[in-house]
C-alpha cells in the first residue's frame, strides 16, 4: 500500500497542473482566449470518458499493469508536447497543445482503467476509507509543496522559460511513477482473460444492484462542480486582474484544502457513511462557490478572502471524492473489476467534461454579459457561471436517493 501512495505522489503532478492554475496560465500566455482555455482544460476528461471502458476491456485481456504503464508513457509524451507548443510558430502551436492534451487524457484513462481494480486486491475492505484518505492526503500534500516551489519561478506575467521548468517537473514525475508502477505494484488478482464481444460483460456490470444509479449521481454532481477551479482562475486573472503568481497561489490554497479534506473525508466516511458525506458536500459546494459573488462587500483583503474560499472548496471536493471512491469499490460486481470501475469513471469524467464544455460554450456565445449587477454587486460573466453552479448543486440534493449507501455508519467507531 505504501508503494501505491508513493506512485500517486509523483505520478499526478502533471495532471494536477490542469486544475491548480499552471496550465490555465500557460495556455493564456500562449494567446488562447478564455473559452479555448476552458475547452482545453476540459478536453482530457472528455477523452477519458470515451477511452476508459475500451482501456478496461484491454486490461482484462492484456493485463492491467501493461495497459497502465503504456498510459503513463503517453502522459509523459503529452507533457513534452506542451513544451514544444511554446517553441513553435503560431499555426503549429495549437496542434501541439491539442495533441498534448489528447495524449494526457487517453494516457490517464489507460492508467485509471485498471488502477482501482489493482487497489481492490491490495486494500482490505475495512480500511478503504482511511486508505483513500491517506493516499490522497499524501499526493495532494506533495502536489502543494512542489507547485509552491515551482510557483516561485512565476512572476506577475511570467516568461515562457518559467513555464517550461514547471512542466519539466510534471513530466519527470510521470516517468518516475511509471517505473514505480512496473516494479512495486503487484497484479495479485488472477482474472480470466476476456475475449470476443465486450458488450455482454459490460451489460452485466451495469446491471449490478445499485451500481448504475450511483453512476448517474456521480455524473450529475460532476456536471456542476468539476471544472469550477478553472472558472475561479479565469475570473481572478481576467476579471480581477490578478498576476500569474497570485493565481497559482490561490490554486494552491485549494490544493491545501484538499489535503485537509482527504484527511478528514476518509475518517468521516468510515464513521458516518457515504450518504451523510455527500449531503454535507452539496451544501459545502454551494456555500464556497456562492460566496465568490460577495467578494466586493467583504471587509477583508481580496486575496485572503479568495484564498479561504479556494481552501473551503478543496476541503469539500476532497471529501466528496473519498466518498465516491469508497462507495464505488463497495458496489463493484465480482466479475471484471477493471470494467466495473471504468463504468463509474466514465460517468465521472463525462460529467466533468460536460461541465467544462458548458462553461466554454456560455463564454463563447456571449449569453452572459461581461459586466452585470446583483443588487450592489458588480459581477462578471464568470460569476454568472458560478451562480448557476451553486444553485444547481443545492437542487441536486434530491438526487441523493440514487446513492445506495452501501457504506453506512460504522458501529465500531465512537
Buried (B, 14 or more C-beta within 10 A) or exposed (E): EEBBBBBBBBBBBBBBBBBBBBBBBBBBBBEBBBBBBBBBBBBBBBBBBBBBBBBBBBBBBEBBBBBBBBBBBBBBBBBBBBBBBBEEEEEEBBEBBBBBBBBBBBBBBBBBBBBBBBBBBBBEEEEBBBBBBBBBBBBBBBBBBBBBEBBEBBEEEBEEEBBBEBBBBBBBBBBBBBEBBEEEBEBEBEBEEBEEEBEEBBEBBBEBEBBBBBBBBBBBBBBBBBBBBBBBBBBBBBBBEBBBBBBBBBBBBBBBBBBBBBBBBBBBBBBBBBBBBBBBBBEBBBBBBBBBBEBEEEEEEBBEBBBBBBBBBBBBBBBBBBBBBBBBBBBBBEBBBBBBBBBBBBBBBBBBBBBBBBBBEBBBEEEBEEEEEEEEEEBBBBBBBBBBBBBBBBEBBEBBEBBBBBBEEBEEEE
